[in-house]
Amino acid sequence: RRIGYAIVGLGHLSLEELLPALNNCKKSKLAALVSASPDKMKKVAQQYGISPENCYDYKNYDRLKDNKDVDVIYIVLPNGLHKEFVIRGAKAGKHILCEKPMANTADECRDMIAACNKAGVKLMIAYRIHYQPHNRKLREILTAKEFGLVKYVEASNSQSTANVDHWRHKKALAGGGALPDIGLYCLNTTRFILDAEPEEVFAYSYSTPGNPLFAEVEEMVSWQMRFANGIYASCTTHYDVHESRHYRVNCQKGWLHLDKAYAYKGQKLKTARADGMLERQEDLGIAEIDQFGAEMDHFSDCILKNKKPFTPGEEGLQDHILMEAIYQSAKEGKPIKIKGLGSKNTWR
Ligand code: NAD
């Protein structure tokens, strides 16, 4: 059986990536749409063969409770709306897949996790990188210590955002600027590939004075994370530079470099290792897959087999705790110790 998804919010990500991906999924299928724009929804419903009874708006959204075609509600709204729609969806008795960042604050994440637990439904955060083959391969290589011990990571995720009227520049809807939107990938992917939690963070943040784009949210954040055994990560995210999405893991006997690391496609994994007095470089040609389809099929599999997803709500909460520490460090100009996360993710 293919698990039925209701997609909430018909914006860029839903239209360009999620709906086409669902068409090609093995374990997941589109079952319903939720949108405040009737004209857009009608067009999309016709395109994807969704009947008018399976189209909802934000007011009658709670009626999904009675729709047997829908197993999962996938929240693809601005970040500041995630909490409300996750909690209402859980109350409707549906499993929840929620886009990243999970919410605006760690406290909101705690409420969302509690609501899903209370309703007895699964909650997964859409961290597609965890289901992307190049990033997974790199993590496997690190786990096998093929390049010796990891010593430090350099990560960067930056792009140009230019529309001042967009919700991404409004604090209430976005929660923050470059950090929760794209810097989150450096944070979350570094934790994923190292399979470890930072013990301390130290950050610097900047917004160009007078630029209306950054009146409410930050333009850039650069931060360092210190893990156990002196492993160190240096990350930068920026909202006003040409697209740049990569990271490099520096190990004792070589390095691994992933270009387009956080992009939807185009990943290139390159390695270099000491070979006597020389250096041997290699391009690991790994086949690309649809990351969004893989992520949804993972959640569907968890539902079919009653398993906990690999990126549950706790994963989103962890990132929000860390992002709050990063902002605090930038504000106070000093390192912040992270308490209570442990050296490993407790749910794995
Ligand atoms: P978008 O602006 O293209 O779409 C947002 C949708 O929400 C629109 O359909 C809009 O009509 C609707 N909406 C409802 N209430 C709104 C309000 N008050 N203000 C503005 N829009 C409102 O955004 P998007 O790029 O599709 O992002 C949606 C979510 O997906 C965000 O949480 C974002 O972080 C996440 N996202 C994730 C990825 C990924 O790779 N996983 C990529 C892009 C976006």
Boltz pocket constraint, residues with backbone or C-beta under 6 A from the ligand:
constraints:
  - pocket:
      binder: B
      contacts: [[A, 9], [A, 10], [A, 11], [A, 12], [A, 13], [A, 14], [A, 36], [A, 75], [A, 76], [A, 77], [A, 78], [A, 79], [A, 81], [A, 99], [A, 100], [A, 101], [A, 126], [A, 128], [A, 167], [A, 173], [A, 180], [A, 181]]
      max_distance: 6.0
